[in-house]
Amino acid sequence: MKLSELLVDIPVKEVHGSDDLDVTSIHQDSRDQNLDSSLYVAIFGTQVDGHDFIDEVIGKGAVAIVCEQLPETLSANVTYIQVKDAPKALGIIAANFYGNSTHDLTVIAVTGTNGKTSVVHYGGQLLQALGEKPLVLSTAGDTFDGRPIDIDRKAPSSLEVIELQRVARTYLDQGATHLLIEATSQALDQNRLASIDVDVGVFTNLGQDHLDYHETLERYMESKKRLFDGLSSESMAVYNANDQHASLMVSDTEARIVSVGSAPEHDYTITLESMDLESMTIDVAGRSLRVPVIGAFNVVNVGLVYAFLVELGYQPEDLTSSIENLRSVPGRMEQVPNDHGILAIVDYAHSPDALENVLQTLGQLPHKKIITVFGCAGDRDPGKRIPMAQLAERYSDLAIATSDNPRTEDPNSIIDQVCSGFTNHDTSIAIVDRREAIEYAVKQTTRGDILLVAGKGDEDYQDINNKKIHFDDREELARVLTKKS
């Protein structure tokens, strides 16, 4: 593709060199290979500055550089394009390179502190049951038409805009009809959804999370709000009206607004009618639905999916039968089977709101006692640590604080901060080693108990000193329960 074609719709400050060049690939990571005849976009990142690697990528064969700051010395054989906003430019370039693939997909982007993963997976399952071919890009697994796919994620929660556009084009060419994505606050803040044509924006809720990055709740909220501020008048904004921040989220959107909540004035009224160990019955807009997942928070998740699918034109009666066959999302209220009469649950809850929601749900189920194993990640918002300890203690008969992903922090230091939130040290303890914590928790259980292991969900590793070591809560829990006498 010609460089001039890639630069269409990009506000350019200066161009040094010719735009009549053939570009065979686009990159933002200097570590990529095969950069011959490529275009490189230099981004001011949170960890490194892409401008520092311009000479390196030129040495690898790059023929065009997009940057916010021009190098002091310009190579005669390279074209330099200076822009004001490199991340935004990258989004447009990626869309141009892959033929604006999202124009031809129905794109559903979900944002919020909790529930993003469940909403995109439930939406994907229902669309497939309705005869569509959804592409689901999610932290709990990427799928096309219900089958797992492999994509290049630089981090578990991160999908860069080039890869997003590439994957969208690949599966659009294979018949994809819908794209469902989790719109994280960092992705929105970094313009990673630039030039993605979002048809439906969904807001689940807002709580405390990622303040290590955003610094304040207000900035975190503003990042989420960008999804709705960017929607066109032809789009739809579907939101959880039960959340106190909901009205602000959609206050400036041009999109058609659809509310989902427990009050009768909302477009889709949702009510939990009953719940047992395997399913719940909910009422959505006057229609009673049996859903084979549990969790009061899932009432909202299912309600949001039901609402946007009906608004997209699918028939309620077709959705009713499909919802009855929903499958739980890996690592989200996932039960670990055992022969001891123990309800063993693994859940991704790693924020105060998420942990409270899960524990409140479990408290509504028949039980003798609730035992909770939880942790707080290192190099992340330390303000969550005391609140999570307080919540675990409040809703559990035994709360066990342990390591999550300590990363570069000292696990003992993290645990000390967590434990400062405990008040009863007879029923709230710390076991730093996660495997030992799970083993101890299982030993304390008897028939009729509920055991929750929270924080990592479907992750199959622990990040210790920036090294990923295999560790899966579900495997560990199953192993210890099998050995239990």
Secondary structure, DSSP 4 states (H G I P E B T S, - for coil): -BHHHHTTT--EEEEES-S--B--EEES-TT-S--TTEEEE--B-SS-BGGGGHHHHHHTTEEEEEESS--SS--TTSEEEEES-HHHHHHHHHHHHTT-GGGGSEEEEEESSSSHHHHHHHHHHHHHHTT--EEEE-TT--EETTEE-----SBTTB--HHHHHHHHHHHHTTT--EEEEE--HHHHHTTTTTT---SEEEE----S--HHHHSSHHHHHHHHHHHHHT--TTSEEEEETTSTTHHHHTTT--SEEEEEESSTTSSEEEEEEEE-SS-EEEEETTEEEEES---HHHHHHHHHHHHHHHHTT--HHHHHHHHTT--PPTTSSEE---SSS-EEEEE---SHHHHHHHHHHHHTS--S-EEEEEEE-TTS-GGGHHHHHHHHHHH-SEEEEEES--BTS-HHHHHHHHHTT-S-TTTEEE-SSHHHHHHHHHHT--TT-EEEEES-TT--EEEETTEEEE--HHHHHHHHHHH--
